Amino acid sequence: MTASRLLESINSPADLRRLDRKQLPQLATELRAFLIDSVSKTGGHLSSNLGTVELTIALHAVFNTPEDRLVWDVGHQCYAHKVLTGRREGMSTLRMHGGVSGFPKRSESPYDTFGVGHSSTSISAALGMALAAKHKGEDRKAVAIIGDGAMSAGMAFEAMNNAGVGDADMLVILNDNEMSISPPVGALNNILTRLTSSKTYNVAREAGRHMLGFVPPLLELARRAEEHVKGMIAPGTLFEEFGFHYYGPIDGHDLDALIPTLENLKKLKGPKFLHVITKKGQGYKLAENDPILYHGVGKFAACDGIQSAKGPAKLTYTQVFGDWLCDMAKADSRLVGITPAMREGSGMVRFSAEHADRYFDVGIAEQHAVTFAAGLACEGLKPVVAIYSTFLQRGYDQLVHDVALQNLPVIFAVDRGGLVGADGPTHHGTFDLSFVTCIPNMVVMAPADEAECRQMLSTAYTLDGPSMVRYPRGSGTGKLPTADLETLPVGKGEIRRRGKDVALLAFGSLVPAALAAGEEIDATVVNMRFVKPLDIELIVELAGNHSLLVSVEENAVIGGAGSEIERVLAERGLSVPVLRLGLPDRFIDHGEQGQLLAELGLDKDGIVRSVRRRTNP
C-alpha cells in the first residue's frame, strides 16, 4: 500500500488498529491534509480539529471503540474522529442540511457515544457510562476528552468531585491547547500555565513518561516516584485532590508518547487524569498563527487561507451590539460588559480594548456570569451580559432567582436568537422567548432590523429592572442605526402595513417575511417589538377589526409570543381566532438558515400558505 493511500484504507477504527505502529505518523499527516482540504470546502471548526489529530488516532488505536466509550467535550474537535469512524466521504456534506453534523450525534454513529455542543459535559457523561458498565458487570472503558477552556466550568469540577470518590474506572484527558474560543481566563488557566511552563516540572514529566513505559509491576513504583517529584513542585496537585491519579503533561502530537501512555493507563483501574499539551491549528501555519480566526470558518481556499472580504460587509446584529456597547459606555461610566468566554462571537473585542477596566470575561461559566452581573447591579452598576441564546439556557436558575426575583437592572444582550444554521440543534436559539417571557419583572424585546436593535438596547439600559434584547445571527434588512442612543416607548408595537381581514403580528427577525406575505394577501402587518409587555391596546384594536390574527415568531410555538396573544384575548373574552406560526415541537436539524425557515413555513411563501389554508379550508 502506498503512503498516499493510507487514509483511504481506513473505514473504521478496526482498520486503524491493523496498521503497523510505524505507519501512524503518515496517517496523521494524511488526515490533517484531508481536514484542511475538506473544511476549506464546507466551512466548520478547523483550528481545534487540527490540534487533536494525533490524539484521536492514538485513542482509536488503543481503545476498542465503540465498545470502549469516547466522550468528546463540546465537539469542536471531533472531525478526525468522524473521518476515522466511517464518515470520510460524508465530510463533503459537513454541517449541510441532511449531511454530517458538526458535532458528535448519537443517531449518526455508534462511535458518537454522547451528543454534545455545549461545553463541560464530558466528564459527567463518561462517569455515568463508567458506573453503568460497573453496575452491569461489563469490562469496557470510558474516556472523557475535555479542553482547558471547558475545564474552567463548574460542571466539570462537579463531575470530578463525584468521580474521585465513586471508584469509577474512567480516564479524563485534558486537551490543553492553552486557549478556548476567546483567550483563556481564570485561576485554573494560570495553574496549568505555571505547571506546564516549569522547567523543573518538565524534567519530572519526561522522567514520568519513561517510567510509564516500564513493565506493569513497576507502574505503581513509577507513579510514586513521579508524585514525589511533583509534590516538591506543586504540592497537592489540584486533580489529585479530587481523587484522580494524575499523569503528564505529555506532548499531544507525539504518537510515540501518546500510545504507550494510553496503553498503560488502560490497564490501570480507578479514576485517571492525563494532561496532554496540543497546539490549535497544528500543521497548518495560517491556523497556528491565528487559531481564533480559524476556529470557525466559512469556505476558503486552503492554499491562500481566509481572505478579507472585498467591499464593505453587511453590518451584523453582533456588530450593532458591539458598537452600541462602546457608545453607551462612553455616555455612562456605570456600564460594565460581561461575557462567558465569547468575546469575539459576541462582538466585544473593541469594548475589551477601549474599556478594559469595565470588561469581564468570566470563562465558560454562564451561571456565574448571571449571578456576577446581579452582584454588580446590587452595587449600582449597569451590567450588560452578552450571551448566545443557547448558552443563556445554562444560566436559567440564576436568571430567575438572582436577577428577576430581585428585580435587578441587568441587560441581557441575547445573540443567535432563532435558527443559527450549520451548528444545528445544540446551538439554535429556539426557546428563549418561551422561557424568559414567563419570568416576572422581565422586559423582552425583539428587533425587526439593525436600527431597531440599537434602539432596544438603549431602551433596556434605561429600565430599572431586568431586560432582554433578543436578536438573530448575521445581518437583517440592512437598515443602518443612527449614532445616537434613541429609545423606544416600552410595550408599544407599530403597524407597518394596513390591510383587511387578516392581521400578521410579527416578532423580531420574521417581520420582513411577514411584510412580504402581507403584500401578497393584503394583510395588516404589525411589528410587535415587545414580547413582554405586549401591546395589549393594539392587540385588542386588531381583534376588533380583523377576522384572523396570525402570530409569527422564530421561537418554539409552544409557550411563545403567540401563546401570550391568545392569553390576552382570552382574558378579555375576545373570540377572534389566532393562528400561531413558529417553530414546531421538535429539535431542528442543521442546515442553511433560509432553507430551514422555508421548510418550516416561516418564509414569505410559507406564511401565505398557512393563512390561505386557514381562511380557505
RORO-236917 format. One record per residue (C-alpha): residue in three letters; x, z, y. Coordinates in pm, whole numbers. Layout:
[pt "Ala",[X,Z,Y]]
...
END
This chain:
[pt "Met",[0,0,0]]
[pt "Thr",[140,-94,340]]
[pt "Ala",[167,170,609]]
[pt "Ser",[-77,-10,834]]
[pt "Arg",[-346,8,567]]
[pt "Leu",[-324,382,506]]
[pt "Leu",[-623,489,718]]
[pt "Glu",[-841,213,575]]
[pt "Ser",[-792,364,230]]
[pt "Ile",[-941,699,337]]
[pt "Asn",[-1317,712,289]]
[pt "Ser",[-1336,1080,204]]
[pt "Pro",[-1109,1387,206]]
[pt "Ala",[-1065,1339,-167]]
[pt "Asp",[-880,1014,-86]]
[pt "Leu",[-666,1204,162]]
[pt "Arg",[-576,1468,-94]]
[pt "Arg",[-447,1198,-331]]
[pt "Leu",[-186,1082,-81]]
[pt "Asp",[175,1187,-107]]
[pt "Arg",[260,1460,143]]
[pt "Lys",[523,1231,298]]
[pt "Gln",[251,978,390]]
[pt "Leu",[55,1217,608]]
[pt "Pro",[259,1173,930]]
[pt "Gln",[194,798,907]]
[pt "Leu",[-175,869,854]]
[pt "Ala",[-172,1085,1166]]
[pt "Thr",[-13,802,1365]]
[pt "Glu",[-275,552,1245]]
[pt "Leu",[-561,795,1304]]
[pt "Arg",[-450,871,1658]]
[pt "Ala",[-421,498,1736]]
[pt "Phe",[-767,441,1587]]
[pt "Leu",[-920,714,1803]]
[pt "Ile",[-768,578,2123]]
[pt "Asp",[-894,228,2045]]
[pt "Ser",[-1236,342,1928]]
[pt "Val",[-1315,585,2210]]
[pt "Ser",[-1195,335,2471]]
[pt "Lys",[-1475,104,2350]]
[pt "Thr",[-1754,362,2318]]
[pt "Gly",[-1668,643,2555]]
[pt "Gly",[-1664,1004,2443]]
[pt "His",[-1431,1303,2429]]
[pt "Leu",[-1072,1189,2399]]
[pt "Ser",[-811,1448,2502]]
[pt "Ser",[-942,1722,2277]]
[pt "Asn",[-966,1489,1977]]
[pt "Leu",[-613,1355,2015]]
[pt "Gly",[-489,1713,2017]]
[pt "Thr",[-629,1801,1674]]
[pt "Val",[-531,1501,1460]]
[pt "Glu",[-264,1679,1255]]
[pt "Leu",[-468,1998,1227]]
[pt "Thr",[-768,1802,1095]]
[pt "Ile",[-556,1619,838]]
[pt "Ala",[-398,1947,725]]
[pt "Leu",[-734,2120,688]]
[pt "His",[-882,1844,472]]
[pt "Ala",[-558,1818,273]]
[pt "Val",[-552,2188,188]]
[pt "Phe",[-917,2287,162]]
[pt "Asn",[-1166,2146,-87]]
[pt "Thr",[-1415,2012,163]]
[pt "Pro",[-1712,2000,176]]
[pt "Glu",[-1725,2282,-83]]
[pt "Asp",[-1497,2479,148]]
[pt "Arg",[-1665,2505,488]]
[pt "Leu",[-1501,2386,809]]
[pt "Val",[-1685,2502,1120]]
[pt "Trp",[-1576,2327,1441]]
[pt "Asp",[-1642,2515,1762]]
[pt "Val",[-1811,2315,2042]]
[pt "Gly",[-1739,1991,1855]]
[pt "His",[-1529,1818,2122]]
[pt "Gln",[-1250,1788,1862]]
[pt "Cys",[-1449,1656,1563]]
[pt "Tyr",[-1381,1279,1582]]
[pt "Ala",[-1079,1280,1347]]
[pt "His",[-1290,1488,1108]]
[pt "Lys",[-1567,1228,1123]]
[pt "Val",[-1325,942,1058]]
[pt "Leu",[-1177,1116,753]]
[pt "Thr",[-1519,1203,609]]
[pt "Gly",[-1657,854,562]]
[pt "Arg",[-1769,762,913]]
[pt "Arg",[-1479,546,1024]]
[pt "Glu",[-1688,229,1054]]
[pt "Gly",[-1971,418,1217]]
[pt "Met",[-1746,527,1503]]
[pt "Ser",[-1823,196,1675]]
[pt "Thr",[-2171,342,1735]]
[pt "Leu",[-2047,680,1858]]
[pt "Arg",[-2298,854,2090]]
[pt "Met",[-2521,542,2090]]
[pt "His",[-2890,554,2007]]
[pt "Gly",[-2920,566,1629]]
[pt "Gly",[-2541,588,1588]]
[pt "Val",[-2290,859,1505]]
[pt "Ser",[-2333,1181,1701]]
[pt "Gly",[-2056,1300,1930]]
[pt "Phe",[-2083,1645,1775]]
[pt "Pro",[-2097,1785,1420]]
[pt "Lys",[-2450,1741,1291]]
[pt "Arg",[-2571,1877,959]]
[pt "Ser",[-2816,1594,898]]
[pt "Glu",[-2539,1337,944]]
[pt "Ser",[-2295,1450,677]]
[pt "Pro",[-2241,1730,423]]
[pt "Tyr",[-1896,1771,581]]
[pt "Asp",[-2064,1876,908]]
[pt "Thr",[-2138,2227,792]]
[pt "Phe",[-2280,2358,1119]]
[pt "Gly",[-2439,2180,1415]]
[pt "Val",[-2266,2262,1743]]
[pt "Gly",[-2240,2154,2104]]
[pt "His",[-2218,2488,2282]]
[pt "Ser",[-1906,2698,2260]]
[pt "Ser",[-1805,3012,2075]]
[pt "Thr",[-2042,2990,1777]]
[pt "Ser",[-1794,2902,1503]]
[pt "Ile",[-1674,3250,1405]]
[pt "Ser",[-2030,3383,1373]]
[pt "Ala",[-2138,3085,1162]]
[pt "Ala",[-1827,3092,942]]
[pt "Leu",[-1871,3466,889]]
[pt "Gly",[-2228,3406,775]]
[pt "Met",[-2106,3140,533]]
[pt "Ala",[-1825,3360,401]]
[pt "Leu",[-2052,3656,336]]
[pt "Ala",[-2316,3427,181]]
[pt "Ala",[-2052,3300,-63]]
[pt "Lys",[-1957,3658,-147]]
[pt "His",[-2324,3751,-197]]
[pt "Lys",[-2382,3452,-426]]
[pt "Gly",[-2058,3500,-620]]
[pt "Glu",[-1918,3164,-507]]
[pt "Asp",[-1546,3107,-471]]
[pt "Arg",[-1525,2898,-160]]
[pt "Lys",[-1355,2932,174]]
[pt "Ala",[-1490,2940,528]]
[pt "Val",[-1275,2829,820]]
[pt "Ala",[-1366,2850,1189]]
[pt "Ile",[-1166,2631,1430]]
[pt "Ile",[-1203,2757,1786]]
[pt "Gly",[-1029,2667,2112]]
[pt "Asp",[-870,2907,2357]]
[pt "Gly",[-1140,2829,2613]]
[pt "Ala",[-1420,2908,2368]]
[pt "Met",[-1231,3218,2260]]
[pt "Ser",[-1293,3366,2605]]
[pt "Ala",[-1668,3400,2540]]
[pt "Gly",[-1816,3731,2438]]
[pt "Met",[-1991,3589,2133]]
[pt "Ala",[-1658,3508,1971]]
[pt "Phe",[-1550,3869,2004]]
[pt "Glu",[-1884,3998,1881]]
[pt "Ala",[-1829,3793,1567]]
[pt "Met",[-1470,3912,1525]]
[pt "Asn",[-1578,4269,1569]]
[pt "Asn",[-1821,4220,1281]]
[pt "Ala",[-1587,4014,1062]]
[pt "Gly",[-1296,4255,1086]]
[pt "Val",[-1491,4535,918]]
[pt "Gly",[-1701,4318,690]]
[pt "Asp",[-1426,4230,443]]
[pt "Ala",[-1507,3864,489]]
[pt "Asp",[-1284,3612,316]]
[pt "Met",[-1251,3380,612]]
[pt "Leu",[-991,3213,828]]
[pt "Val",[-1015,3176,1205]]
[pt "Ile",[-786,2912,1354]]
[pt "Leu",[-723,2944,1725]]
[pt "Asn",[-653,2593,1853]]
[pt "Asp",[-458,2695,2160]]
[pt "Asn",[-409,2397,2390]]
[pt "Glu",[-381,2619,2695]]
[pt "Met",[-686,2471,2864]]
[pt "Ser",[-1059,2433,2848]]
[pt "Ile",[-1252,2164,3038]]
[pt "Ser",[-1156,2344,3356]]
[pt "Pro",[-824,2529,3391]]
[pt "Pro",[-836,2842,3173]]
[pt "Val",[-903,3175,3335]]
[pt "Gly",[-915,3541,3243]]
[pt "Ala",[-709,3811,3086]]
[pt "Leu",[-719,3663,2736]]
[pt "Asn",[-558,3343,2857]]
[pt "Asn",[-285,3548,3023]]
[pt "Ile",[-226,3737,2696]]
[pt "Leu",[-197,3414,2498]]
[pt "Thr",[33,3259,2754]]
[pt "Arg",[262,3560,2756]]
[pt "Leu",[261,3571,2378]]
[pt "Thr",[344,3206,2326]]
[pt "Ser",[598,3176,2605]]
[pt "Ser",[806,3479,2499]]
[pt "Lys",[1149,3369,2372]]
[pt "Thr",[1175,3676,2152]]
[pt "Tyr",[832,3618,2008]]
[pt "Asn",[904,3258,1931]]
[pt "Val",[1210,3366,1733]]
[pt "Ala",[982,3601,1544]]
[pt "Arg",[733,3320,1495]]
[pt "Glu",[994,3098,1333]]
[pt "Ala",[1104,3382,1109]]
[pt "Gly",[746,3443,1010]]
[pt "Arg",[686,3074,942]]
[pt "His",[976,3059,698]]
[pt "Met",[867,3382,538]]
[pt "Leu",[525,3239,470]]
[pt "Gly",[691,2970,260]]
[pt "Phe",[813,3227,10]]
[pt "Val",[654,3277,-331]]
[pt "Pro",[326,3476,-326]]
[pt "Pro",[467,3814,-438]]
[pt "Leu",[678,3819,-123]]
[pt "Leu",[398,3726,116]]
[pt "Glu",[299,4084,187]]
[pt "Leu",[661,4184,246]]
[pt "Ala",[698,3886,481]]
[pt "Arg",[385,3985,666]]
[pt "Arg",[506,4341,712]]
[pt "Ala",[844,4224,836]]
[pt "Glu",[683,3985,1079]]
[pt "Glu",[443,4253,1200]]
[pt "His",[735,4488,1259]]
[pt "Val",[898,4234,1487]]
[pt "Lys",[571,4150,1661]]
[pt "Gly",[494,4516,1707]]
[pt "Met",[803,4559,1918]]
[pt "Ile",[692,4274,2142]]
[pt "Ala",[312,4301,2155]]
[pt "Pro",[208,4641,2019]]
[pt "Gly",[-144,4649,1878]]
[pt "Thr",[-193,4272,1884]]
[pt "Leu",[-546,4205,2004]]
[pt "Phe",[-664,4018,1698]]
[pt "Glu",[-523,4267,1453]]
[pt "Glu",[-706,4546,1629]]
[pt "Phe",[-1021,4363,1522]]
[pt "Gly",[-911,4385,1159]]
[pt "Phe",[-765,4035,1117]]
[pt "His",[-426,3955,969]]
[pt "Tyr",[-260,3756,1245]]
[pt "Tyr",[-20,3468,1180]]
[pt "Gly",[158,3238,1420]]
[pt "Pro",[182,3085,1662]]
[pt "Ile",[287,2761,1491]]
[pt "Asp",[317,2402,1609]]
[pt "Gly",[-20,2233,1555]]
[pt "His",[141,1887,1547]]
[pt "Asp",[390,1972,1272]]
[pt "Leu",[235,1889,936]]
[pt "Asp",[537,2039,759]]
[pt "Ala",[449,2372,920]]
[pt "Leu",[70,2344,909]]
[pt "Ile",[15,2252,546]]
[pt "Pro",[235,2518,376]]
[pt "Thr",[96,2783,609]]
[pt "Leu",[-265,2686,534]]
[pt "Glu",[-190,2673,162]]
[pt "Asn",[-53,3025,169]]
[pt "Leu",[-334,3160,385]]
[pt "Lys",[-585,3003,147]]
[pt "Lys",[-450,3233,-127]]
[pt "Leu",[-485,3549,80]]
[pt "Lys",[-810,3746,84]]
[pt "Gly",[-985,3906,378]]
[pt "Pro",[-1014,3803,746]]
[pt "Lys",[-716,3598,864]]
[pt "Phe",[-629,3460,1207]]
[pt "Leu",[-393,3165,1255]]
[pt "His",[-269,3082,1604]]
[pt "Val",[-193,2711,1640]]
[pt "Ile",[-40,2551,1951]]
[pt "Thr",[-155,2196,2028]]
[pt "Lys",[-145,1960,2323]]
[pt "Lys",[-454,1787,2456]]
[pt "Gly",[-412,1413,2467]]
[pt "Gln",[-120,1426,2220]]
[pt "Gly",[26,1080,2153]]
[pt "Tyr",[-139,906,2449]]
[pt "Lys",[72,964,2757]]
[pt "Leu",[-206,899,3004]]
[pt "Ala",[-423,1168,2844]]
[pt "Glu",[-127,1404,2807]]
[pt "Asn",[-58,1375,3179]]
[pt "Asp",[-422,1421,3284]]
[pt "Pro",[-619,1581,3000]]
[pt "Ile",[-909,1674,3228]]
[pt "Leu",[-962,1312,3336]]
[pt "Tyr",[-953,1204,2972]]
[pt "His",[-1168,1490,2843]]
[pt "Gly",[-1494,1299,2861]]
[pt "Val",[-1452,927,2924]]
[pt "Gly",[-1660,615,2959]]
[pt "Lys",[-1542,280,2828]]
[pt "Phe",[-1192,181,2941]]
[pt "Ala",[-903,-48,2848]]
[pt "Ala",[-675,156,2624]]
[pt "Cys",[-364,-30,2741]]
[pt "Asp",[-439,31,3109]]
[pt "Gly",[-617,365,3098]]
[pt "Ile",[-902,473,3323]]
[pt "Gln",[-909,272,3643]]
[pt "Ser",[-1063,369,3974]]
[pt "Ala",[-1398,205,4031]]
[pt "Lys",[-1397,-99,4255]]
[pt "Gly",[-1601,-42,4563]]
[pt "Pro",[-1786,275,4657]]
[pt "Ala",[-1952,454,4369]]
[pt "Lys",[-2313,569,4393]]
[pt "Leu",[-2349,923,4514]]
[pt "Thr",[-2441,1156,4228]]
[pt "Tyr",[-2656,1467,4241]]
[pt "Thr",[-2349,1666,4139]]
[pt "Gln",[-2161,1535,4443]]
[pt "Val",[-2459,1616,4666]]
[pt "Phe",[-2441,1974,4545]]
[pt "Gly",[-2064,1994,4592]]
[pt "Asp",[-2084,1865,4949]]
[pt "Trp",[-2373,2097,5033]]
[pt "Leu",[-2186,2396,4890]]
[pt "Cys",[-1887,2332,5116]]
[pt "Asp",[-2105,2273,5422]]
[pt "Met",[-2315,2584,5367]]
[pt "Ala",[-2002,2790,5304]]
[pt "Lys",[-1871,2686,5646]]
[pt "Ala",[-2203,2787,5801]]
[pt "Asp",[-2235,3124,5625]]
[pt "Ser",[-1946,3344,5516]]
[pt "Arg",[-2173,3529,5272]]
[pt "Leu",[-2188,3234,5033]]
[pt "Val",[-1990,3261,4709]]
[pt "Gly",[-1979,2999,4432]]
[pt "Ile",[-1975,3079,4060]]
[pt "Thr",[-1917,2854,3760]]
[pt "Pro",[-1887,2931,3389]]
[pt "Ala",[-1580,2712,3327]]
[pt "Met",[-1734,2391,3463]]
[pt "Arg",[-1559,2338,3796]]
[pt "Glu",[-1520,1963,3755]]
[pt "Gly",[-1853,1896,3583]]
[pt "Ser",[-2050,2093,3841]]
[pt "Gly",[-1882,1937,4145]]
[pt "Met",[-1690,2242,4266]]
[pt "Val",[-1335,2106,4289]]
[pt "Arg",[-1347,2065,4667]]
[pt "Phe",[-1511,2405,4714]]
[pt "Ser",[-1247,2574,4497]]
[pt "Ala",[-976,2428,4722]]
[pt "Glu",[-1140,2486,5060]]
[pt "His",[-1285,2830,4983]]
[pt "Ala",[-1061,2969,4711]]
[pt "Asp",[-1142,3328,4811]]
[pt "Arg",[-1513,3264,4753]]
[pt "Tyr",[-1480,3062,4432]]
[pt "Phe",[-1523,3235,4096]]
[pt "Asp",[-1467,3065,3763]]
[pt "Val",[-1569,3329,3510]]
[pt "Gly",[-1474,3130,3199]]
[pt "Ile",[-1713,3034,2921]]
[pt "Ala",[-1933,3334,2988]]
[pt "Glu",[-2278,3232,3105]]
[pt "Gln",[-2432,3574,3055]]
[pt "His",[-2160,3737,3260]]
[pt "Ala",[-2189,3466,3528]]
[pt "Val",[-2555,3550,3591]]
[pt "Thr",[-2514,3928,3599]]
[pt "Phe",[-2194,3897,3805]]
[pt "Ala",[-2398,3699,4057]]
[pt "Ala",[-2660,3975,4056]]
[pt "Gly",[-2393,4231,4137]]
[pt "Leu",[-2268,4022,4427]]
[pt "Ala",[-2624,3981,4557]]
[pt "Cys",[-2678,4358,4545]]
[pt "Glu",[-2398,4391,4800]]
[pt "Gly",[-2539,4145,5048]]
[pt "Leu",[-2361,3825,4945]]
[pt "Lys",[-2538,3495,4867]]
[pt "Pro",[-2420,3381,4523]]
[pt "Val",[-2472,3023,4409]]
[pt "Val",[-2444,2978,4032]]
[pt "Ala",[-2362,2619,3940]]
[pt "Ile",[-2463,2568,3580]]
[pt "Tyr",[-2589,2298,3346]]
[pt "Ser",[-2947,2334,3229]]
[pt "Thr",[-2845,2356,2865]]
[pt "Phe",[-2597,2637,2944]]
[pt "Leu",[-2846,2836,3150]]
[pt "Gln",[-3024,2898,2821]]
[pt "Arg",[-2733,3124,2726]]
[pt "Gly",[-2792,3349,3025]]
[pt "Tyr",[-3168,3379,2992]]
[pt "Asp",[-3190,3754,2935]]
[pt "Gln",[-2970,3813,3236]]
[pt "Leu",[-3179,3573,3446]]
[pt "Val",[-3490,3775,3360]]
[pt "His",[-3362,4131,3368]]
[pt "Asp",[-3068,4131,3605]]
[pt "Val",[-3177,3878,3866]]
[pt "Ala",[-3553,3817,3868]]
[pt "Leu",[-3667,4170,3784]]
[pt "Gln",[-3468,4298,4079]]
[pt "Asn",[-3576,4004,4297]]
[pt "Leu",[-3218,3930,4397]]
[pt "Pro",[-3135,3625,4612]]
[pt "Val",[-2930,3430,4359]]
[pt "Ile",[-2944,3050,4384]]
[pt "Phe",[-2918,2858,4057]]
[pt "Ala",[-2799,2501,4107]]
[pt "Val",[-2902,2360,3770]]
[pt "Asp",[-2735,2029,3688]]
[pt "Arg",[-2819,1794,3398]]
[pt "Gly",[-3189,1876,3408]]
[pt "Gly",[-3379,1643,3173]]
[pt "Leu",[-3218,1397,2932]]
[pt "Val",[-2842,1362,2961]]
[pt "Gly",[-2786,1064,2734]]
[pt "Ala",[-2498,1034,2490]]
[pt "Asp",[-2431,1406,2442]]
[pt "Gly",[-2770,1438,2279]]
[pt "Pro",[-2992,1731,2188]]
[pt "Thr",[-2732,2004,2232]]
[pt "His",[-2692,1905,2597]]
[pt "His",[-3033,1774,2704]]
[pt "Gly",[-3181,1998,2973]]
[pt "Thr",[-3535,1975,2842]]
[pt "Phe",[-3666,2331,2853]]
[pt "Asp",[-3568,2483,3187]]
[pt "Leu",[-3892,2421,3377]]
[pt "Ser",[-4078,2591,3093]]
[pt "Phe",[-3856,2893,3052]]
[pt "Val",[-3784,2957,3421]]
[pt "Thr",[-4128,2896,3571]]
[pt "Cys",[-4281,3175,3364]]
[pt "Ile",[-4046,3435,3519]]
[pt "Pro",[-4193,3635,3812]]
[pt "Asn",[-4024,3606,4154]]
[pt "Met",[-3861,3271,4072]]
[pt "Val",[-3894,2972,4302]]
[pt "Val",[-3839,2645,4113]]
[pt "Met",[-3771,2310,4280]]
[pt "Ala",[-3704,1959,4151]]
[pt "Pro",[-3587,1687,4395]]
[pt "Ala",[-3711,1329,4385]]
[pt "Asp",[-3388,1192,4535]]
[pt "Glu",[-3042,1289,4658]]
[pt "Ala",[-3152,1366,5015]]
[pt "Glu",[-3425,1596,4893]]
[pt "Cys",[-3178,1772,4664]]
[pt "Arg",[-2972,1881,4964]]
[pt "Gln",[-3284,1996,5147]]
[pt "Met",[-3394,2201,4848]]
[pt "Leu",[-3055,2368,4814]]
[pt "Ser",[-3077,2469,5180]]
[pt "Thr",[-3433,2591,5125]]
[pt "Ala",[-3323,2802,4830]]
[pt "Tyr",[-3048,2954,5040]]
[pt "Thr",[-3300,3084,5297]]
[pt "Leu",[-3506,3270,5038]]
[pt "Asp",[-3484,3644,4986]]
[pt "Gly",[-3531,3616,4611]]
[pt "Pro",[-3411,3412,4314]]
[pt "Ser",[-3448,3036,4307]]
[pt "Met",[-3357,2732,4103]]
[pt "Val",[-3292,2376,4215]]
[pt "Arg",[-3301,2152,3912]]
[pt "Tyr",[-3153,1803,3933]]
[pt "Pro",[-3064,1532,3678]]
[pt "Arg",[-2735,1388,3561]]
[pt "Gly",[-2597,1093,3757]]
[pt "Ser",[-2748,923,4058]]
[pt "Gly",[-3102,889,4188]]
[pt "Thr",[-3268,639,4418]]
[pt "Gly",[-2967,622,4647]]
[pt "Lys",[-3134,792,4944]]
[pt "Leu",[-2839,945,5126]]
[pt "Pro",[-2863,1301,5253]]
[pt "Thr",[-2815,1385,5618]]
[pt "Ala",[-2527,1606,5728]]
[pt "Asp",[-2749,1891,5847]]
[pt "Leu",[-2887,2184,5648]]
[pt "Glu",[-3254,2100,5690]]
[pt "Thr",[-3506,2289,5476]]
[pt "Leu",[-3847,2210,5326]]
[pt "Pro",[-4170,2410,5352]]
[pt "Val",[-4195,2627,5043]]
[pt "Gly",[-4462,2532,4793]]
[pt "Lys",[-4566,2208,4960]]
[pt "Gly",[-4574,1867,4796]]
[pt "Glu",[-4609,1529,4963]]
[pt "Ile",[-4835,1236,4897]]
[pt "Arg",[-4614,930,4859]]
[pt "Arg",[-4892,680,4795]]
[pt "Arg",[-5271,679,4840]]
[pt "Gly",[-5472,521,4560]]
[pt "Lys",[-5804,575,4387]]
[pt "Asp",[-5944,734,4071]]
[pt "Val",[-5607,842,3922]]
[pt "Ala",[-5352,1076,4081]]
[pt "Leu",[-4996,1093,3941]]
[pt "Leu",[-4841,1433,4012]]
[pt "Ala",[-4470,1377,3953]]
[pt "Phe",[-4186,1627,3945]]
[pt "Gly",[-3825,1556,4030]]
[pt "Ser",[-3645,1274,3854]]
[pt "Leu",[-3962,1091,3745]]
[pt "Val",[-4106,1044,4094]]
[pt "Pro",[-3958,690,4122]]
[pt "Ala",[-4112,585,3787]]
[pt "Ala",[-4445,735,3892]]
[pt "Leu",[-4434,543,4221]]
[pt "Ala",[-4371,217,4039]]
[pt "Ala",[-4657,291,3799]]
[pt "Gly",[-4883,387,4087]]
[pt "Glu",[-4827,50,4249]]
[pt "Glu",[-4938,-128,3933]]
[pt "Ile",[-5253,74,3869]]
[pt "Asp",[-5334,161,4231]]
[pt "Ala",[-5298,533,4174]]
[pt "Thr",[-5229,812,4418]]
[pt "Val",[-4872,936,4372]]
[pt "Val",[-4755,1283,4470]]
[pt "Asn",[-4401,1415,4487]]
[pt "Met",[-4480,1774,4392]]
[pt "Arg",[-4133,1907,4484]]
[pt "Phe",[-4212,2264,4377]]
[pt "Val",[-4288,2363,4021]]
[pt "Lys",[-4327,2719,4141]]
[pt "Pro",[-4504,2793,4366]]
[pt "Leu",[-4726,2494,4306]]
[pt "Asp",[-4904,2334,4598]]
[pt "Ile",[-5243,2468,4494]]
[pt "Glu",[-5421,2341,4803]]
[pt "Leu",[-5303,1987,4731]]
[pt "Ile",[-5396,2006,4361]]
[pt "Val",[-5748,2124,4447]]
[pt "Glu",[-5781,1843,4702]]
[pt "Leu",[-5673,1582,4448]]
[pt "Ala",[-5908,1723,4187]]
[pt "Gly",[-6195,1677,4432]]
[pt "Asn",[-6146,1305,4488]]
[pt "His",[-5989,1174,4164]]
[pt "Ser",[-6132,1138,3814]]
[pt "Leu",[-5800,1196,3637]]
[pt "Leu",[-5487,1393,3724]]
[pt "Val",[-5165,1295,3547]]
[pt "Ser",[-4863,1528,3546]]
[pt "Val",[-4527,1356,3496]]
[pt "Glu",[-4213,1558,3421]]
[pt "Glu",[-3878,1522,3241]]
[pt "Asn",[-3926,1850,3061]]
[pt "Ala",[-4089,1977,2745]]
[pt "Val",[-4460,1908,2775]]
[pt "Ile",[-4533,2249,2622]]
[pt "Gly",[-4525,2513,2891]]
[pt "Gly",[-4406,2276,3160]]
[pt "Ala",[-4534,2188,3507]]
[pt "Gly",[-4838,2006,3366]]
[pt "Ser",[-4948,2324,3193]]
[pt "Glu",[-4933,2504,3525]]
[pt "Ile",[-5151,2239,3689]]
[pt "Glu",[-5409,2287,3414]]
[pt "Arg",[-5396,2665,3466]]
[pt "Val",[-5456,2627,3839]]
[pt "Leu",[-5762,2409,3775]]
[pt "Ala",[-5900,2634,3502]]
[pt "Glu",[-5868,2946,3718]]
[pt "Arg",[-6080,2774,3983]]
[pt "Gly",[-6337,2636,3744]]
[pt "Leu",[-6244,2276,3816]]
[pt "Ser",[-6316,2048,3522]]
[pt "Val",[-6124,1733,3620]]
[pt "Pro",[-5927,1613,3315]]
[pt "Val",[-5547,1634,3312]]
[pt "Leu",[-5315,1402,3120]]
[pt "Arg",[-4980,1571,3069]]
[pt "Leu",[-4682,1339,3029]]
[pt "Gly",[-4348,1488,2937]]
[pt "Leu",[-4105,1532,2652]]
[pt "Pro",[-4262,1572,2307]]
[pt "Asp",[-4233,1880,2088]]
[pt "Arg",[-3916,1774,1911]]
[pt "Phe",[-3545,1755,1983]]
[pt "Ile",[-3449,1424,2139]]
[pt "Asp",[-3156,1242,1981]]
[pt "His",[-2863,1095,2173]]
[pt "Gly",[-2878,758,2346]]
[pt "Glu",[-2872,595,2687]]
[pt "Gln",[-3095,782,2934]]
[pt "Gly",[-3310,485,3036]]
[pt "Gln",[-3358,379,2677]]
[pt "Leu",[-3468,727,2573]]
[pt "Leu",[-3712,760,2863]]
[pt "Ala",[-3864,423,2778]]
[pt "Glu",[-3909,517,2412]]
[pt "Leu",[-4075,842,2516]]
[pt "Gly",[-4314,667,2752]]
[pt "Leu",[-4166,818,3068]]
[pt "Asp",[-4064,499,3244]]
[pt "Lys",[-4294,291,3463]]
[pt "Asp",[-4441,91,3176]]
[pt "Gly",[-4491,399,2962]]
[pt "Ile",[-4679,583,3235]]
[pt "Val",[-4902,279,3290]]
[pt "Arg",[-4976,251,2917]]
[pt "Ser",[-5064,621,2889]]
[pt "Val",[-5301,611,3187]]
[pt "Arg",[-5474,296,3065]]
[pt "Arg",[-5521,441,2717]]
[pt "Arg",[-5690,743,2872]]
[pt "Thr",[-5905,552,3123]]
[pt "Asn",[-5989,258,2892]]
[pt "Pro",[-6003,403,2541]]
END
